[in-house]
């Protein structure tokens, strides 16, 4: 589990440090403060030797890489001369990790004509070398456990195909759950079936819908539930936030000893459903040793988080951080449970 994270030059964030991370962490703040970017930074660091993850993150935001213009979206102010740096410290071992993401360039002499629909990134050099065009990303990962063996990977666009090199598997497992990936049932539920965890899922689902007796994945990739009707019903059509609840449940059950990143965890749910989800997440985090990072815009979600944490054995392992931005300066403010409770009781603005 991560004790701290430092982020430099990733998207809008110039420099942000978050210390004393807990097992369950909720990030709040105004639009544009970088909450989702913090989750992306953790996502990249978890899978630092997989160069496809930045591309996946853009796809989560509705930006699949189709031309060289979009490579610049990872860098602050679209300035590809600024390297992205993400640093983390592991709580249990003290291991320090660092991921550097740079623009991967090629010279004009090696580059065919670029279609007018694509926007090239030009870099001027002091020694008058040929100008270069961005064609991809290079990722360099370093760990204090193996300080002399950094791992370098890259991903580039070649003839409209994405080509990744140097990819290496890592033991740390994590998953990003967001508005566009929330209902990716086929991959995640399939893993639960293989690991015989479906019954565990059903037990949790009955907290939301007591009539559920079975859950199955159909041939079309939709998840269906048996609630006593003549036929199964797609969970996406069920009320009460069942599908949103299930997306968090499936991710956490499938990533024991891992890290779960949940963007916009409230999902438009009613306050009563949000409190049930938080109580379940706290239980899963403890029972399956999962570290959770989530974001929200919802005042009701913050209140549900506070209510779920208070008075439990787990309250010291759950924290809320408010990300604040003023111009290009960022900071994270930790709310103790006492300050958070007082803020909510006094109707102070927390979001």
C-alpha positions in Angstrom: 0.0 0.0 0.0 1.2 3.5 -0.8 2.2 5.8 2.1 2.7 8.9 -0.1 2.7 10.0 -3.7 4.3 13.0 -5.5 3.2 14.2 -8.9 4.9 16.7 -11.2 3.8 18.0 -14.7 1.0 15.5 -15.2 -1.9 17.1 -17.1 -2.9 20.2 -15.1 -0.9 19.3 -12.0 2.4 21.1 -11.7 3.5 19.8 -8.3 1.4 17.9 -5.7 2.4 15.9 -2.7 0.0 13.7 -0.7 1.4 12.2 2.5 0.1 9.8 5.1 -2.2 8.0 2.7 -4.7 5.6 4.4 -6.1 2.2 3.4 -9.2 4.0 2.1 -8.8 7.5 0.7 -11.5 9.8 -0.6 -10.4 12.8 -2.7 -12.6 15.9 -3.0 -12.3 19.4 -4.5 -13.5 21.8 -7.1 -13.7 20.9 -10.8 -10.3 21.1 -12.4 -8.4 20.6 -9.2 -6.9 17.3 -10.4 -8.7 14.6 -8.5 -9.0 12.2 -11.5 -5.4 13.0 -12.4 -4.3 11.8 -9.0 -6.0 8.5 -9.7 -4.3 8.3 -13.1 -0.9 9.0 -11.5 -1.5 6.0 -9.1 -2.7 3.9 -12.1 0.5 4.6 -14.0 2.7 3.9 -11.0 0.9 0.6 -10.2 1.6 -0.6 -13.8 4.7 1.4 -14.4 6.2 -1.2 -16.7 3.1 -1.3 -19.0 3.4 1.6 -21.4 -0.2 1.1 -22.6 -1.7 2.5 -19.4 -1.5 6.2 -20.4 -3.3 5.3 -23.6 -5.9 3.5 -21.6 -6.3 6.5 -19.3 -7.0 8.8 -22.3 -9.5 6.3 -23.6 -11.3 6.4 -20.2 -11.6 10.1 -20.8 -13.0 9.6 -24.3 -9.7 10.4 -26.0 -8.3 7.4 -27.9 -5.0 8.1 -29.4 -5.6 8.5 -33.1 -3.0 11.1 -34.0 0.2 12.6 -32.6 -1.6 15.6 -31.3 -3.0 13.7 -28.3 0.4 12.5 -27.0 0.8 16.0 -25.6 -2.2 15.7 -23.4 -0.2 13.9 -20.7 2.1 16.9 -20.1 1.4 20.1 -18.2 0.1 22.8 -20.6 0.7 20.3 -23.5 4.4 21.1 -23.2 6.2 17.9 -24.2 9.6 19.2 -23.1 8.4 18.8 -19.5 8.9 15.2 -18.2 6.1 13.8 -16.0 7.4 12.5 -12.7 5.4 10.3 -10.3 7.0 9.1 -7.1 5.5 6.8 -4.4 6.6 5.2 -1.2 5.3 1.8 -0.1 4.1 1.8 3.5 5.0 -1.8 4.5 8.5 -2.0 3.0 9.6 1.6 2.7 10.3 0.9 -1.0 10.5 4.1 -3.1 9.3 4.1 -6.7 9.7 6.6 -9.5 8.1 6.8 -12.9 9.3 9.3 -15.5 7.2 9.8 -18.7 8.9 11.6 -21.5 7.9 12.4 -25.1 9.4 10.0 -27.6 10.6 12.0 -30.6 11.8 11.4 -34.1 13.5 13.8 -36.5 11.8 15.4 -39.5 14.3 13.6 -41.8 12.8 10.2 -40.6 9.2 11.4 -40.7 6.8 11.2 -43.7 4.5 14.1 -44.3 2.0 14.6 -41.5 -1.7 14.9 -42.5 -3.1 18.4 -42.0 -5.6 16.9 -39.4 -2.6 16.1 -37.1 -0.8 18.7 -35.1 2.9 18.2 -34.6 4.8 19.1 -31.5 8.0 21.0 -32.4 10.9 21.4 -30.1 13.6 24.0 -30.7 17.1 23.0 -29.7 20.0 25.3 -28.9 22.5 23.4 -31.1 20.4 23.7 -34.2 19.7 20.0 -34.5 16.8 19.0 -36.9 13.4 19.7 -35.4 11.6 16.7 -34.0 8.0 15.5 -34.0 6.4 13.6 -31.1 5.5 10.1 -32.0 4.9 8.4 -28.6 5.9 8.1 -25.0 8.9 6.6 -23.2 8.5 5.4 -19.6 11.3 4.9 -17.2 10.6 3.1 -13.9 13.0 3.0 -11.0 12.7 1.2 -7.6 14.8 1.5 -4.5 14.8 -2.3 -4.3 16.7 -2.5 -7.6 18.3 0.9 -8.0 20.8 -0.2 -10.7 18.1 -1.8 -12.9 15.6 0.9 -14.2 13.0 -0.5 -16.6 12.5 1.5 -19.8 9.4 0.9 -22.0 7.8 2.9 -24.8 4.7 3.2 -26.9 4.6 4.8 -30.3 2.2 5.2 -33.2 3.5 3.5 -36.4 1.3 3.4 -39.5 -1.8 4.1 -37.4 -1.0 1.2 -35.1 0.2 1.5 -31.5 3.4 -0.4 -30.8 4.5 -1.1 -27.2 8.1 -2.3 -26.4 9.7 -3.5 -23.2 6.5 -4.3 -21.4 7.1 -6.3 -18.2 4.6 -7.8 -15.8 4.7 -6.7 -12.2 3.2 -8.5 -9.1 1.3 -5.4 -7.9 -2.3 -5.5 -9.2 -4.7 -2.7 -9.5 -7.8 -1.6 -11.5 -9.3 1.8 -12.5 -13.1 2.0 -12.3 -14.6 5.1 -13.8 -17.8 6.2 -15.6 -16.6 4.7 -18.9 -15.2 1.4 -17.5 -17.7 0.8 -14.7 -19.7 -1.9 -16.4 -16.8 -3.9 -18.0 -18.4 -7.1 -16.9 -16.9 -9.6 -19.3 -13.3 -9.3 -18.1 -13.8 -8.7 -14.4 -16.7 -11.1 -13.7 -15.0 -13.8 -15.7 -12.1 -13.6 -13.3 -14.5 -14.0 -10.3 -16.0 -17.1 -11.9 -12.6 -18.7 -12.4 -11.6 -17.9 -8.8 -15.0 -19.2 -7.3 -15.8 -15.8 -5.8 -19.4 -15.4 -7.2 -21.0 -16.6 -4.0 -19.0 -13.9 -2.1 -20.4 -11.3 -4.5 -24.0 -12.5 -4.1 -23.6 -12.2 -0.3 -22.6 -8.6 -0.6 -25.3 -7.8 -3.2 -28.0 -9.0 -0.9 -27.2 -6.0 1.3 -28.7 -3.9 -1.6 -31.2 -6.4 -3.0 -32.2 -9.3 -0.8 -34.0 -11.1 -3.6 -30.8 -11.8 -5.6 -30.0 -15.5 -5.6 -27.7 -15.8 -8.6 -25.6 -13.7 -11.0 -24.5 -14.8 -14.5 -22.6 -13.5 -17.5 -24.6 -14.0 -20.7 -23.1 -14.6 -24.2 -23.4 -10.9 -25.1 -21.2 -9.9 -22.2 -24.0 -8.5 -20.0 -24.4 -9.4 -16.4 -27.8 -10.8 -15.4 -29.3 -11.5 -12.0 -31.9 -14.0 -10.7 -34.3 -12.1 -8.5 -37.1 -14.6 -8.6 -38.7 -13.6 -11.9 -39.5 -16.1 -14.7 -36.2 -15.0 -16.4 -33.0 -13.3 -15.5 -32.8 -9.5 -15.6 -29.8 -7.4 -16.7 -28.2 -5.8 -13.6 -27.9 -2.5 -15.5 -31.7 -2.3 -15.6 -32.1 -2.9 -11.9 -32.8 0.1 -9.6 -31.3 1.1 -6.3 -27.7 1.4 -7.7 -27.2 -2.4 -8.0 -25.0 -2.0 -11.1 -22.8 0.7 -9.5 -22.6 -1.3 -6.3 -21.6 -4.4 -8.3 -18.9 -2.6 -10.3 -17.1 -1.7 -7.0 -17.7 -5.2 -5.6 -16.4 -7.1 -8.6 -13.2 -4.9 -8.7 -12.4 -5.4 -5.1 -13.2 -9.1 -4.9 -10.9 -9.7 -7.9 -8.0 -7.6 -6.6 -7.1 -9.1 -3.2 -3.9 -7.4 -1.9 -4.2 -4.8 -4.7 -5.3 -1.2 -5.3 -8.6 0.0 -6.5 -9.1 3.4 -8.1 -12.8 4.6 -8.3 -13.5 7.8 -10.1 -16.8 9.5 -9.3 -17.8 6.8 -6.8 -21.2 8.3 -6.1 -22.5 7.4 -9.6 -25.7 9.4 -9.1 -26.8 7.1 -6.2 -29.2 8.0 -3.5 -27.6 8.8 -0.1 -28.9 5.6 1.5 -27.3 3.5 -1.2 -24.0 5.4 -0.9 -23.7 4.6 2.8 -24.2 0.9 2.0 -21.5 1.0 -0.6 -19.1 2.7 1.8 -19.7 0.2 4.5 -19.1 -2.6 2.1 -15.9 -1.0 0.7 -14.6 -0.6 4.3 -15.3 -4.3 4.9 -13.7 -5.5 1.7 -10.7 -3.3 2.1 -10.0 -4.8 5.5 -10.9 -8.4 4.7 -9.1 -8.5 1.4 -6.3 -6.1 2.2 -7.2 -3.7 -0.6 -6.1 0.0 -0.7 -8.9 2.2 -2.1 -8.6 5.6 -3.8 -11.9 7.3 -4.8 -13.1 10.7 -5.9 -16.4 12.4 -5.6 -18.2 15.7 -6.3 -21.1 14.8 -4.1 -21.8 16.3 -0.7 -24.1 13.3 0.1 -21.3 10.9 -0.7 -18.9 12.7 1.7 -21.6 12.6 4.4 -22.1 8.8 3.7 -18.4 8.3 3.9 -18.2 10.1 7.2 -21.2 8.2 8.6 -19.9 4.8 7.5 -16.4 5.4 9.0 -17.4 6.8 12.4 -17.7 4.4 15.2 -16.0 1.5 13.4 -12.8 -0.3 14.1 -11.7 0.9 10.6 -12.0 4.7 11.1 -8.3 5.3 11.6 -7.6 3.7 8.3 -9.9 5.9 6.2 -9.1 9.5 5.3 -10.5 12.4 3.2 -8.2 14.7 1.3 -9.3 18.0 -0.3 -7.3 18.9 -3.4 -7.0 22.7 -3.7 -5.7 24.6 -6.7 -4.8 28.3 -7.0 -3.5 29.2 -10.4 -0.7 26.6 -10.9 -0.2 25.7 -7.3 -1.7 22.6 -5.8 -2.0 21.2 -2.3 -3.8 18.4 -0.5 -5.4 19.1 2.8 -6.2 16.1 5.1 -9.4 16.3 7.1 -9.3 14.5 10.4 -12.5 12.6 11.3 -13.2 15.3 13.9 -12.8 18.2 11.5 -14.8 16.4 8.8 -17.7 15.7 11.1 -17.7 19.3 12.4 -17.6 20.6 8.8 -20.5 18.5 7.8 -22.5 19.4 10.9 -21.8 23.1 10.3 -22.6 22.9 6.6 -19.1 24.2 5.7 -18.0 23.6 2.1 -15.9 20.4 2.0 -16.2 19.6 -1.7 
